[in-house]
Amino acid sequence: MKVNVKLFAILKKNRANSSQAVPLENGASVRDLLECLGLHENDVGILMVNSRSATFDQTLCNDDIVTIIPPIGGG
């Protein structure tokens, strides 16, 4: 299966595209996707699947759209 990933801010640095299709095994979770992308859970501030709040254990389906936004800091 494949999922579509949208990365924002610092997460898209050193990547060809901020949006990409990622092949995964059937039954893969968001955590599996992060591992495939070389990201850690601490890199994620906001996580959405198909425009809805998601968890790291959520099982993904073919053609899901996963949006990953890093934690935002400042003062």
MOTA-V627962 format. One record per residue. N is the residue number from 1. RES is the residue in three letters. NEAR is the number of other C-alpha atoms within 10 Angstrom. Layout:
BEGIN
N,RES,NEAR ; N,RES,NEAR
END
This chain:
BEGIN
1,MET,15 ; 2,LYS,17 ; 3,VAL,19 ; 4,ASN,17 ; 5,VAL,21 ; 6,LYS,18 ; 7,LEU,18 ; 8,PHE,14 ; 9,ALA,12 ; 10,ILE,11 ; 11,LEU,17 ; 12,LYS,16 ; 13,LYS,11 ; 14,ASN,8 ; 15,ARG,10 ; 16,ALA,8 ; 17,ASN,12 ; 18,SER,14 ; 19,SER,16 ; 20,GLN,16 ; 21,ALA,16 ; 22,VAL,14 ; 23,PRO,15 ; 24,LEU,17 ; 25,GLU,13 ; 26,ASN,12 ; 27,GLY,13 ; 28,ALA,17 ; 29,SER,18 ; 30,VAL,21 ; 31,ARG,18 ; 32,ASP,19 ; 33,LEU,20 ; 34,LEU,16 ; 35,GLU,12 ; 36,CYS,12 ; 37,LEU,12 ; 38,GLY,8 ; 39,LEU,14 ; 40,HIS,10 ; 41,GLU,13 ; 42,ASN,8 ; 43,ASP,14 ; 44,VAL,17 ; 45,GLY,11 ; 46,ILE,14 ; 47,LEU,18 ; 48,MET,17 ; 49,VAL,21 ; 50,ASN,12 ; 51,SER,11 ; 52,ARG,10 ; 53,SER,11 ; 54,ALA,16 ; 55,THR,13 ; 56,PHE,15 ; 57,ASP,11 ; 58,GLN,14 ; 59,THR,15 ; 60,LEU,23 ; 61,CYS,17 ; 62,ASN,15 ; 63,ASP,15 ; 64,ASP,16 ; 65,ILE,21 ; 66,VAL,24 ; 67,THR,21 ; 68,ILE,21 ; 69,ILE,18 ; 70,PRO,18 ; 71,PRO,12 ; 72,ILE,9 ; 73,GLY,5 ; 74,GLY,3 ; 75,GLY,2
END
